[in-house]
Structure formats: structure tokens, C-alpha cells
Amino acid sequence: MAVSISSVTATLPSHWKYVSEGGATIVFSYVGPPNLSFDGMVLRLRKSGVQTPVLEKQAFGTVAEEEEPDDSSIVFQETCMKRLIPSVHLPKLQSVPVDKAWLEELSRLHEPDRPLQRTVSGGIDTMKGKAVLATDLVGGSGLAIEIKPKWSFLPNKTYLSAANYSIKATTCRFCMHSHMRSRDGETVSLGYCPLDLFSSNRGRMKQAVYSLYDNWLQSDGTVNNLKIFVKGTKIGVDQRFSMFSSEAYEESDENVRETFSEAILALLVGTPVLRILNKLQRTLDSLDIEGLSLLWREAQGPANPPQSTNGYTPLGRAIGVGGPNPSLADWSAFIDEYLTRPPNLEDLRYHLLAYLLSATFKDCSIMIRMDLLDPRRPQGEVDPSKVTVIDLDPKSMARLAKWEKLDEIIVREYSAVPVADRKTCLDDWVDEV
């Protein structure tokens, strides 16, 4: 439904409730009088004092200089993501006009609602003329679960260095990274392996959901890979029984875990989202960062580039440095190539963009919406619109050098684990022709 040019600013700032914020945006949900344009919607506003999204630095070539373009998340989804992920599994996004006076009043009214640690880094960018109106994926009267599944695969062995082969071909990136972060005192999802969640085996998938739930319990709801919302509010462990409808009988902790896991699995197994993300991640990252680093070194010259025994770029030759960030036209052209032909191994620019896009899918989240739990309720037909992929913004070329260094650190740290104690992760991917 199109939103009229004055409709958002015709609502009162008090009709919008502060929901949450990240590093770049603040989100408000509509709680005002019944309104077909805004019921079940959220307003996402850019923050001031933060880095401009990478696509907003590019010239789209489709708008006049004096006209503010639509938010980059909308443009990227419409132009690129809809070609890779079915629209039913993407959030509904639309651009809506806002003005300075309305944004200033909204900011003034809701500043006390923001966490103190967020206020020091900036607030609503009141100079923006447009905002994003999106489906409210956590609101309503039911249950919403956010899963950040992470890396779905073991790397292509062809391009792994001899020094790293035995480790990276056996233990997945997430499990190695979790081991390192846990040793450093961070709260992580120990025991959860993404390869189990992305598996075609329902038993392994269920074990992955069990692990996510167990880590959520043990971390008091602070672990990053699972968030649970009831009637629009993020809940902690003490509120876990609120996931059940009032008609459900009294639950034990074991029943909560089982009912929760089965409800999620019904939607994950009944939709193609995990398989789509799995294929996108692995086909876009076909070289691993080590193979990409080798391609980068060869392209940079000299004729005999310095060799690295561990597969990473030598100092002073950081991968991606000096490479321009892709424009919207670049991304569109890249997806044309990706969808129509096998990649040329020597095409450096193709593989740089492919790795960046793979990173987007490795870092995205899946939102699952359902009624409040009731183990007595028979499972009905799966509604594909209840499973949505979010956080699909493109990554910057400048991140490549950081990712390469992090990969090197993770593997080096994990190499100190005795061989007998290293985790074996099973990649059971079989491509469908």
C-alpha cells in the first residue's frame, strides 16, 4: 500500500513507541489510533554521527542531485535481494517522507526511552527527508524469534594452504571462533554448530535449535544468536513461560524446550529459507578468504609476488585496499553474472564482490513469527510469510582486510587445541541439479 506524502508526519510523535536501535538506525512501532497505513508497521530512522551506509556513498544515477534518494536498504533489496531470495521471505520496505520539525519532536519525546549507552553516540538524524516504513516483525499478539544462523559450510578445500588444511576442512568457522571468544570471556553459543541447523537431517536441525535455546537459558537471554519476543517485547529467561498461550497447561522447563523447538522446526523445515541461504553463502564464497587472498596477490604484482606459507596476504599488501566499493549498478551487473554463468577463476573483481555478498548472507538474521505456543494445538499448514530474512545490507570493501586477519587469528588460536579435542563439523550439502 502506498503511503501518502503527508501521512507519516500527520501522525503524532506520541503515536510511535521506541522499540530498539542498532549502530546506524533507531526503530519505532506504531501504537496510535487504527490506521491501515501504519497498523503492524515500524518506522526505521537513520542516526546522526554514524558512518554512512556504503551504498549511500555511491551515485545511483537515477535521482536529481537535490533530491534525497530512498534509503539504501530499500534500493538494495528491490534491485538485488529480490533476485536471490523470494519476496515472501523478505520484509516489506517502503520509503516515506519525513520533515525536520516532526523528527525533532519525535526525538525530544522519546529520548528518555533510549538506553543511556546508546545516547552518547548520537540520535535521530533530523536532517533526513526520508525514512523506512517496514513490517513489524516482532509486534502483535504472538511470538517472534530471531535466529542469527551464521556460516553454513566448510570451505572449499582446493584453496586452503597446507598449514591450515587439516583444521579448516574439519572444524567450521563459527565453532572455531566461538571457542576463541569463549576463552576470552565472551558469552557465545558454545555447542551450537550452524552446519547442524543448515543440515538436511531433521535430527541435526533439532539438536541445533536445542543448543540455541540452552545457550539462551544459560546466558540469561544475552547470547547473540537467539532472541525471543512476546507480544512485541524482548523477553529474558525469567519470562520464558510467557511464550505459551493462557489456554496451555502448566509447562515444565523440558516441555518448554521441546515445544519451542518443534514449533520453530516446523517453519524452518517447511520453507526453503535455510537451503537458499546455504547455497548463496557457499557458492559466493567459493575460494575461501585464503584463495581470494592468493588471487589478490597475483593481481597486484610484481611478476613474482611474495609467497605466504599460511595462505594469507603478506604485510603491506592488504586485500581489498584501494578497491572501489560496488555501486548499485555494479551489484546488479554482478548478480546478472552470478545467475547466468560459472565464474571465471581469474576474475578478481567478481570474486571480491562475491565474497562481500556471501558475508551479507553469513551475517543476516531469520525472523520467525507464530502464535503463542500451545503443545495441544495441531500443526497447521506452514505460512511462508512467517519466515523472513533481515539485515541484508551490503558490506564494504574495506572489511576484507579485517576479515582476512581475523581468519588468520582464529585458525592460529584453534591450532593450539589438541587434535583429539578439536570438533568435527559435518557438512552434508548436496546440490540439487
Contacts in CASP RR format, 6 or more apart in sequence:
PFRMAT RR
TARGET T0000
AUTHOR 0000-0000-0000
METHOD contacts of the structure
MODEL  1
MAVSISSVTATLPSHWKYVSEGGATIVFSYVGPPNLSFDGMVLRLRKSGV
QTPVLEKQAFGTVAEEEEPDDSSIVFQETCMKRLIPSVHLPKLQSVPVDK
AWLEELSRLHEPDRPLQRTVSGGIDTMKGKAVLATDLVGGSGLAIEIKPK
WSFLPNKTYLSAANYSIKATTCRFCMHSHMRSRDGETVSLGYCPLDLFSS
NRGRMKQAVYSLYDNWLQSDGTVNNLKIFVKGTKIGVDQRFSMFSSEAYE
ESDENVRETFSEAILALLVGTPVLRILNKLQRTLDSLDIEGLSLLWREAQ
GPANPPQSTNGYTPLGRAIGVGGPNPSLADWSAFIDEYLTRPPNLEDLRY
HLLAYLLSATFKDCSIMIRMDLLDPRRPQGEVDPSKVTVIDLDPKSMARL
AKWEKLDEIIVREYSAVPVADRKTCLDDWVDEV
1 36 0 8 1.000
1 37 0 8 1.000
2 94 0 8 1.000
3 37 0 8 1.000
3 94 0 8 1.000
3 96 0 8 1.000
3 133 0 8 1.000
4 37 0 8 1.000
5 97 0 8 1.000
6 97 0 8 1.000
7 37 0 8 1.000
7 38 0 8 1.000
7 96 0 8 1.000
8 43 0 8 1.000
8 96 0 8 1.000
8 97 0 8 1.000
8 98 0 8 1.000
8 102 0 8 1.000
8 131 0 8 1.000
8 133 0 8 1.000
9 97 0 8 1.000
9 98 0 8 1.000
9 99 0 8 1.000
9 102 0 8 1.000
11 30 0 8 1.000
11 32 0 8 1.000
11 35 0 8 1.000
11 38 0 8 1.000
12 32 0 8 1.000
13 102 0 8 1.000
13 105 0 8 1.000
13 106 0 8 1.000
13 109 0 8 1.000
13 110 0 8 1.000
14 32 0 8 1.000
14 109 0 8 1.000
15 30 0 8 1.000
15 31 0 8 1.000
15 32 0 8 1.000
15 33 0 8 1.000
15 38 0 8 1.000
16 28 0 8 1.000
16 29 0 8 1.000
16 30 0 8 1.000
16 31 0 8 1.000
16 32 0 8 1.000
16 43 0 8 1.000
16 106 0 8 1.000
16 110 0 8 1.000
17 28 0 8 1.000
17 29 0 8 1.000
17 30 0 8 1.000
17 31 0 8 1.000
18 26 0 8 1.000
18 27 0 8 1.000
18 28 0 8 1.000
18 110 0 8 1.000
18 113 0 8 1.000
18 114 0 8 1.000
19 27 0 8 1.000
19 28 0 8 1.000
19 29 0 8 1.000
19 42 0 8 1.000
19 138 0 8 1.000
19 232 0 8 1.000
20 26 0 8 1.000
20 27 0 8 1.000
20 234 0 8 1.000
21 27 0 8 1.000
21 47 0 8 1.000
21 114 0 8 1.000
21 118 0 8 1.000
22 47 0 8 1.000
22 118 0 8 1.000
23 47 0 8 1.000
23 50 0 8 1.000
23 121 0 8 1.000
24 46 0 8 1.000
24 47 0 8 1.000
24 50 0 8 1.000
24 51 0 8 1.000
24 53 0 8 1.000
25 44 0 8 1.000
25 45 0 8 1.000
25 46 0 8 1.000
25 47 0 8 1.000
26 44 0 8 1.000
26 45 0 8 1.000
26 47 0 8 1.000
26 114 0 8 1.000
26 123 0 8 1.000
26 124 0 8 1.000
27 42 0 8 1.000
27 43 0 8 1.000
27 44 0 8 1.000
27 45 0 8 1.000
28 42 0 8 1.000
28 43 0 8 1.000
28 45 0 8 1.000
28 106 0 8 1.000
28 110 0 8 1.000
29 40 0 8 1.000
29 41 0 8 1.000
29 42 0 8 1.000
29 43 0 8 1.000
29 136 0 8 1.000
29 139 0 8 1.000
29 232 0 8 1.000
30 38 0 8 1.000
30 39 0 8 1.000
30 40 0 8 1.000
30 41 0 8 1.000
30 42 0 8 1.000
30 43 0 8 1.000
30 136 0 8 1.000
32 38 0 8 1.000
38 133 0 8 1.000
40 135 0 8 1.000
40 136 0 8 1.000
40 139 0 8 1.000
40 140 0 8 1.000
41 133 0 8 1.000
41 134 0 8 1.000
41 135 0 8 1.000
41 136 0 8 1.000
42 133 0 8 1.000
42 134 0 8 1.000
42 135 0 8 1.000
42 136 0 8 1.000
43 96 0 8 1.000
43 131 0 8 1.000
43 132 0 8 1.000
43 133 0 8 1.000
43 134 0 8 1.000
44 71 0 8 1.000
44 73 0 8 1.000
44 131 0 8 1.000
44 132 0 8 1.000
44 133 0 8 1.000
44 134 0 8 1.000
45 98 0 8 1.000
45 103 0 8 1.000
45 106 0 8 1.000
45 124 0 8 1.000
45 125 0 8 1.000
45 128 0 8 1.000
45 131 0 8 1.000
45 132 0 8 1.000
46 71 0 8 1.000
46 124 0 8 1.000
46 125 0 8 1.000
46 128 0 8 1.000
46 131 0 8 1.000
47 121 0 8 1.000
47 122 0 8 1.000
47 123 0 8 1.000
47 124 0 8 1.000
47 125 0 8 1.000
48 122 0 8 1.000
48 123 0 8 1.000
48 124 0 8 1.000
48 125 0 8 1.000
48 126 0 8 1.000
48 127 0 8 1.000
49 121 0 8 1.000
49 122 0 8 1.000
49 123 0 8 1.000
49 125 0 8 1.000
50 121 0 8 1.000
50 122 0 8 1.000
53 72 0 8 1.000
53 73 0 8 1.000
53 393 0 8 1.000
54 72 0 8 1.000
54 325 0 8 1.000
54 393 0 8 1.000
54 394 0 8 1.000
54 395 0 8 1.000
54 396 0 8 1.000
55 72 0 8 1.000
55 75 0 8 1.000
55 76 0 8 1.000
55 327 0 8 1.000
55 328 0 8 1.000
55 393 0 8 1.000
55 394 0 8 1.000
56 69 0 8 1.000
56 72 0 8 1.000
57 325 0 8 1.000
58 325 0 8 1.000
58 326 0 8 1.000
58 327 0 8 1.000
58 328 0 8 1.000
59 327 0 8 1.000
60 69 0 8 1.000
60 75 0 8 1.000
60 327 0 8 1.000
60 328 0 8 1.000
62 69 0 8 1.000
63 69 0 8 1.000
68 128 0 8 1.000
68 129 0 8 1.000
68 130 0 8 1.000
69 75 0 8 1.000
70 95 0 8 1.000
70 130 0 8 1.000
71 93 0 8 1.000
71 95 0 8 1.000
71 130 0 8 1.000
71 131 0 8 1.000
71 132 0 8 1.000
72 393 0 8 1.000
73 93 0 8 1.000
73 132 0 8 1.000
73 392 0 8 1.000
73 393 0 8 1.000
74 93 0 8 1.000
74 94 0 8 1.000
74 95 0 8 1.000
74 132 0 8 1.000
75 328 0 8 1.000
76 328 0 8 1.000
76 331 0 8 1.000
76 392 0 8 1.000
76 393 0 8 1.000
76 394 0 8 1.000
77 90 0 8 1.000
77 91 0 8 1.000
77 93 0 8 1.000
77 392 0 8 1.000
78 93 0 8 1.000
79 328 0 8 1.000
79 331 0 8 1.000
79 332 0 8 1.000
80 328 0 8 1.000
80 331 0 8 1.000
80 332 0 8 1.000
80 335 0 8 1.000
81 90 0 8 1.000
81 392 0 8 1.000
82 90 0 8 1.000
83 335 0 8 1.000
83 339 0 8 1.000
84 276 0 8 1.000
84 280 0 8 1.000
84 335 0 8 1.000
85 273 0 8 1.000
85 276 0 8 1.000
85 389 0 8 1.000
85 392 0 8 1.000
86 272 0 8 1.000
86 276 0 8 1.000
86 384 0 8 1.000
88 384 0 8 1.000
88 385 0 8 1.000
89 271 0 8 1.000
89 273 0 8 1.000
89 276 0 8 1.000
89 384 0 8 1.000
89 385 0 8 1.000
89 387 0 8 1.000
89 388 0 8 1.000
89 389 0 8 1.000
90 388 0 8 1.000
90 389 0 8 1.000
90 392 0 8 1.000
91 134 0 8 1.000
91 135 0 8 1.000
91 137 0 8 1.000
91 367 0 8 1.000
91 388 0 8 1.000
91 390 0 8 1.000
92 134 0 8 1.000
92 135 0 8 1.000
93 132 0 8 1.000
93 133 0 8 1.000
93 134 0 8 1.000
94 132 0 8 1.000
94 133 0 8 1.000
94 134 0 8 1.000
95 130 0 8 1.000
95 131 0 8 1.000
95 132 0 8 1.000
95 133 0 8 1.000
96 130 0 8 1.000
96 131 0 8 1.000
96 132 0 8 1.000
96 133 0 8 1.000
97 129 0 8 1.000
97 130 0 8 1.000
97 131 0 8 1.000
98 128 0 8 1.000
98 129 0 8 1.000
98 130 0 8 1.000
98 131 0 8 1.000
99 129 0 8 1.000
100 126 0 8 1.000
100 127 0 8 1.000
100 129 0 8 1.000
103 124 0 8 1.000
103 125 0 8 1.000
103 126 0 8 1.000
103 128 0 8 1.000
104 126 0 8 1.000
106 124 0 8 1.000
107 123 0 8 1.000
107 124 0 8 1.000
107 126 0 8 1.000
111 119 0 8 1.000
114 123 0 8 1.000
135 388 0 8 1.000
137 144 0 8 1.000
137 367 0 8 1.000
137 369 0 8 1.000
137 388 0 8 1.000
137 390 0 8 1.000
138 144 0 8 1.000
138 146 0 8 1.000
138 229 0 8 1.000
138 232 0 8 1.000
138 234 0 8 1.000
138 367 0 8 1.000
139 229 0 8 1.000
139 231 0 8 1.000
139 232 0 8 1.000
140 231 0 8 1.000
140 232 0 8 1.000
141 231 0 8 1.000
141 372 0 8 1.000
142 230 0 8 1.000
142 231 0 8 1.000
142 232 0 8 1.000
142 369 0 8 1.000
142 370 0 8 1.000
142 371 0 8 1.000
142 372 0 8 1.000
143 228 0 8 1.000
143 229 0 8 1.000
143 230 0 8 1.000
143 243 0 8 1.000
143 369 0 8 1.000
143 370 0 8 1.000
143 371 0 8 1.000
143 372 0 8 1.000
143 373 0 8 1.000
144 228 0 8 1.000
144 229 0 8 1.000
144 230 0 8 1.000
144 232 0 8 1.000
144 367 0 8 1.000
144 368 0 8 1.000
144 369 0 8 1.000
145 226 0 8 1.000
145 227 0 8 1.000
145 228 0 8 1.000
145 229 0 8 1.000
145 264 0 8 1.000
145 367 0 8 1.000
145 368 0 8 1.000
145 370 0 8 1.000
146 226 0 8 1.000
146 227 0 8 1.000
146 228 0 8 1.000
146 229 0 8 1.000
146 365 0 8 1.000
146 366 0 8 1.000
146 367 0 8 1.000
146 368 0 8 1.000
147 197 0 8 1.000
147 212 0 8 1.000
147 225 0 8 1.000
147 226 0 8 1.000
147 264 0 8 1.000
147 365 0 8 1.000
147 366 0 8 1.000
147 368 0 8 1.000
148 224 0 8 1.000
148 225 0 8 1.000
148 226 0 8 1.000
148 363 0 8 1.000
148 364 0 8 1.000
148 365 0 8 1.000
148 366 0 8 1.000
149 194 0 8 1.000
149 197 0 8 1.000
149 198 0 8 1.000
149 225 0 8 1.000
149 274 0 8 1.000
149 277 0 8 1.000
149 366 0 8 1.000
150 174 0 8 1.000
150 194 0 8 1.000
150 225 0 8 1.000
150 362 0 8 1.000
150 363 0 8 1.000
151 172 0 8 1.000
151 173 0 8 1.000
151 174 0 8 1.000
151 194 0 8 1.000
151 281 0 8 1.000
151 362 0 8 1.000
152 194 0 8 1.000
152 195 0 8 1.000
152 197 0 8 1.000
152 198 0 8 1.000
152 274 0 8 1.000
152 277 0 8 1.000
152 278 0 8 1.000
152 281 0 8 1.000
152 282 0 8 1.000
152 362 0 8 1.000
152 429 0 8 1.000
153 172 0 8 1.000
153 195 0 8 1.000
153 198 0 8 1.000
153 278 0 8 1.000
153 281 0 8 1.000
153 282 0 8 1.000
153 285 0 8 1.000
153 427 0 8 1.000
153 429 0 8 1.000
154 168 0 8 1.000
154 169 0 8 1.000
154 170 0 8 1.000
154 172 0 8 1.000
154 195 0 8 1.000
154 425 0 8 1.000
154 427 0 8 1.000
155 168 0 8 1.000
155 169 0 8 1.000
155 173 0 8 1.000
155 285 0 8 1.000
155 288 0 8 1.000
155 290 0 8 1.000
156 286 0 8 1.000
156 287 0 8 1.000
156 288 0 8 1.000
157 165 0 8 1.000
157 169 0 8 1.000
159 287 0 8 1.000
159 288 0 8 1.000
159 290 0 8 1.000
159 291 0 8 1.000
159 294 0 8 1.000
160 168 0 8 1.000
160 169 0 8 1.000
160 288 0 8 1.000
160 290 0 8 1.000
161 290 0 8 1.000
161 308 0 8 1.000
161 309 0 8 1.000
161 310 0 8 1.000
161 311 0 8 1.000
163 309 0 8 1.000
163 310 0 8 1.000
163 311 0 8 1.000
164 290 0 8 1.000
164 310 0 8 1.000
164 311 0 8 1.000
164 411 0 8 1.000
167 176 0 8 1.000
167 411 0 8 1.000
167 414 0 8 1.000
167 415 0 8 1.000
167 422 0 8 1.000
168 288 0 8 1.000
168 411 0 8 1.000
170 422 0 8 1.000
170 423 0 8 1.000
170 424 0 8 1.000
170 425 0 8 1.000
171 414 0 8 1.000
171 422 0 8 1.000
171 423 0 8 1.000
171 424 0 8 1.000
171 425 0 8 1.000
172 193 0 8 1.000
172 194 0 8 1.000
172 195 0 8 1.000
172 425 0 8 1.000
172 427 0 8 1.000
173 407 0 8 1.000
173 410 0 8 1.000
174 192 0 8 1.000
174 193 0 8 1.000
174 194 0 8 1.000
175 191 0 8 1.000
175 193 0 8 1.000
175 423 0 8 1.000
175 425 0 8 1.000
176 410 0 8 1.000
176 411 0 8 1.000
176 413 0 8 1.000
176 414 0 8 1.000
177 410 0 8 1.000
178 188 0 8 1.000
178 189 0 8 1.000
178 190 0 8 1.000
178 191 0 8 1.000
178 192 0 8 1.000
179 190 0 8 1.000
179 413 0 8 1.000
179 414 0 8 1.000
179 417 0 8 1.000
179 423 0 8 1.000
180 409 0 8 1.000
180 410 0 8 1.000
180 413 0 8 1.000
180 414 0 8 1.000
181 188 0 8 1.000
182 188 0 8 1.000
182 190 0 8 1.000
183 413 0 8 1.000
187 219 0 8 1.000
187 222 0 8 1.000
187 223 0 8 1.000
187 224 0 8 1.000
188 215 0 8 1.000
188 223 0 8 1.000
188 224 0 8 1.000
189 211 0 8 1.000
189 212 0 8 1.000
189 215 0 8 1.000
189 223 0 8 1.000
189 224 0 8 1.000
189 225 0 8 1.000
189 226 0 8 1.000
190 215 0 8 1.000
191 211 0 8 1.000
191 215 0 8 1.000
192 208 0 8 1.000
192 211 0 8 1.000
192 212 0 8 1.000
192 215 0 8 1.000
192 225 0 8 1.000
193 208 0 8 1.000
193 211 0 8 1.000
193 423 0 8 1.000
193 425 0 8 1.000
194 208 0 8 1.000
195 425 0 8 1.000
195 426 0 8 1.000
195 427 0 8 1.000
195 428 0 8 1.000
196 204 0 8 1.000
196 205 0 8 1.000
196 207 0 8 1.000
196 208 0 8 1.000
196 211 0 8 1.000
196 426 0 8 1.000
197 204 0 8 1.000
197 205 0 8 1.000
197 208 0 8 1.000
197 209 0 8 1.000
197 212 0 8 1.000
197 268 0 8 1.000
197 274 0 8 1.000
198 274 0 8 1.000
198 275 0 8 1.000
198 277 0 8 1.000
198 278 0 8 1.000
198 429 0 8 1.000
199 205 0 8 1.000
199 208 0 8 1.000
199 426 0 8 1.000
199 428 0 8 1.000
200 428 0 8 1.000
200 430 0 8 1.000
201 428 0 8 1.000
202 265 0 8 1.000
202 269 0 8 1.000
204 426 0 8 1.000
205 265 0 8 1.000
205 268 0 8 1.000
205 269 0 8 1.000
206 261 0 8 1.000
206 262 0 8 1.000
206 265 0 8 1.000
209 260 0 8 1.000
209 261 0 8 1.000
209 264 0 8 1.000
209 265 0 8 1.000
210 257 0 8 1.000
210 261 0 8 1.000
212 223 0 8 1.000
212 225 0 8 1.000
212 226 0 8 1.000
213 226 0 8 1.000
213 257 0 8 1.000
213 260 0 8 1.000
213 261 0 8 1.000
214 257 0 8 1.000
215 223 0 8 1.000
215 225 0 8 1.000
215 226 0 8 1.000
216 223 0 8 1.000
216 226 0 8 1.000
216 228 0 8 1.000
216 237 0 8 1.000
217 237 0 8 1.000
217 240 0 8 1.000
220 236 0 8 1.000
220 237 0 8 1.000
221 227 0 8 1.000
221 228 0 8 1.000
221 236 0 8 1.000
221 237 0 8 1.000
227 234 0 8 1.000
228 234 0 8 1.000
228 235 0 8 1.000
228 236 0 8 1.000
228 240 0 8 1.000
228 243 0 8 1.000
229 235 0 8 1.000
230 239 0 8 1.000
230 242 0 8 1.000
230 243 0 8 1.000
230 372 0 8 1.000
235 242 0 8 1.000
235 243 0 8 1.000
240 256 0 8 1.000
241 251 0 8 1.000
241 256 0 8 1.000
243 256 0 8 1.000
243 260 0 8 1.000
243 372 0 8 1.000
243 373 0 8 1.000
244 251 0 8 1.000
244 256 0 8 1.000
244 259 0 8 1.000
244 372 0 8 1.000
244 373 0 8 1.000
244 374 0 8 1.000
245 371 0 8 1.000
245 372 0 8 1.000
245 373 0 8 1.000
245 374 0 8 1.000
247 374 0 8 1.000
248 372 0 8 1.000
248 373 0 8 1.000
248 374 0 8 1.000
248 375 0 8 1.000
248 376 0 8 1.000
249 376 0 8 1.000
251 259 0 8 1.000
251 375 0 8 1.000
255 375 0 8 1.000
258 375 0 8 1.000
259 373 0 8 1.000
259 375 0 8 1.000
260 373 0 8 1.000
263 370 0 8 1.000
263 373 0 8 1.000
264 368 0 8 1.000
266 379 0 8 1.000
266 382 0 8 1.000
267 368 0 8 1.000
267 370 0 8 1.000
267 382 0 8 1.000
267 386 0 8 1.000
267 387 0 8 1.000
268 274 0 8 1.000
268 366 0 8 1.000
268 368 0 8 1.000
268 387 0 8 1.000
270 382 0 8 1.000
271 382 0 8 1.000
271 384 0 8 1.000
271 387 0 8 1.000
273 366 0 8 1.000
273 387 0 8 1.000
273 389 0 8 1.000
274 366 0 8 1.000
277 361 0 8 1.000
277 364 0 8 1.000
277 366 0 8 1.000
277 389 0 8 1.000
278 429 0 8 1.000
279 431 0 8 1.000
280 357 0 8 1.000
280 358 0 8 1.000
280 361 0 8 1.000
281 358 0 8 1.000
281 361 0 8 1.000
281 362 0 8 1.000
282 358 0 8 1.000
282 429 0 8 1.000
283 338 0 8 1.000
284 338 0 8 1.000
284 354 0 8 1.000
284 355 0 8 1.000
284 357 0 8 1.000
284 358 0 8 1.000
284 361 0 8 1.000
285 354 0 8 1.000
285 355 0 8 1.000
285 358 0 8 1.000
285 359 0 8 1.000
285 362 0 8 1.000
286 343 0 8 1.000
286 351 0 8 1.000
286 354 0 8 1.000
287 294 0 8 1.000
287 295 0 8 1.000
287 351 0 8 1.000
287 355 0 8 1.000
289 312 0 8 1.000
289 319 0 8 1.000
289 355 0 8 1.000
289 400 0 8 1.000
289 403 0 8 1.000
289 404 0 8 1.000
289 407 0 8 1.000
290 311 0 8 1.000
290 312 0 8 1.000
290 407 0 8 1.000
291 311 0 8 1.000
292 319 0 8 1.000
292 351 0 8 1.000
292 352 0 8 1.000
292 355 0 8 1.000
292 400 0 8 1.000
293 308 0 8 1.000
293 311 0 8 1.000
293 312 0 8 1.000
293 313 0 8 1.000
293 319 0 8 1.000
293 404 0 8 1.000
294 311 0 8 1.000
295 345 0 8 1.000
295 346 0 8 1.000
295 348 0 8 1.000
295 351 0 8 1.000
296 313 0 8 1.000
296 317 0 8 1.000
296 319 0 8 1.000
296 320 0 8 1.000
296 348 0 8 1.000
296 352 0 8 1.000
297 305 0 8 1.000
297 306 0 8 1.000
297 308 0 8 1.000
297 313 0 8 1.000
297 314 0 8 1.000
297 317 0 8 1.000
298 305 0 8 1.000
299 348 0 8 1.000
300 317 0 8 1.000
305 317 0 8 1.000
306 314 0 8 1.000
306 317 0 8 1.000
308 314 0 8 1.000
310 408 0 8 1.000
312 404 0 8 1.000
312 405 0 8 1.000
312 407 0 8 1.000
312 408 0 8 1.000
313 319 0 8 1.000
313 401 0 8 1.000
313 404 0 8 1.000
318 400 0 8 1.000
318 401 0 8 1.000
318 404 0 8 1.000
319 400 0 8 1.000
319 401 0 8 1.000
319 404 0 8 1.000
320 352 0 8 1.000
320 397 0 8 1.000
320 398 0 8 1.000
320 400 0 8 1.000
320 401 0 8 1.000
321 398 0 8 1.000
321 401 0 8 1.000
322 397 0 8 1.000
323 352 0 8 1.000
323 397 0 8 1.000
324 397 0 8 1.000
325 396 0 8 1.000
325 397 0 8 1.000
325 398 0 8 1.000
326 334 0 8 1.000
326 353 0 8 1.000
326 356 0 8 1.000
326 394 0 8 1.000
326 397 0 8 1.000
330 353 0 8 1.000
331 353 0 8 1.000
331 357 0 8 1.000
331 394 0 8 1.000
334 350 0 8 1.000
334 353 0 8 1.000
334 354 0 8 1.000
334 357 0 8 1.000
337 343 0 8 1.000
337 350 0 8 1.000
338 354 0 8 1.000
343 350 0 8 1.000
343 351 0 8 1.000
343 354 0 8 1.000
344 350 0 8 1.000
352 397 0 8 1.000
352 400 0 8 1.000
355 400 0 8 1.000
356 394 0 8 1.000
356 395 0 8 1.000
356 396 0 8 1.000
356 397 0 8 1.000
356 399 0 8 1.000
356 400 0 8 1.000
357 394 0 8 1.000
357 395 0 8 1.000
359 395 0 8 1.000
359 399 0 8 1.000
359 403 0 8 1.000
360 392 0 8 1.000
360 393 0 8 1.000
360 394 0 8 1.000
360 395 0 8 1.000
361 392 0 8 1.000
363 391 0 8 1.000
363 395 0 8 1.000
364 389 0 8 1.000
364 390 0 8 1.000
364 391 0 8 1.000
364 392 0 8 1.000
365 389 0 8 1.000
365 390 0 8 1.000
365 391 0 8 1.000
366 387 0 8 1.000
366 388 0 8 1.000
366 389 0 8 1.000
366 390 0 8 1.000
367 387 0 8 1.000
367 388 0 8 1.000
367 389 0 8 1.000
367 390 0 8 1.000
368 386 0 8 1.000
368 387 0 8 1.000
369 386 0 8 1.000
369 388 0 8 1.000
370 386 0 8 1.000
371 377 0 8 1.000
414 422 0 8 1.000
END
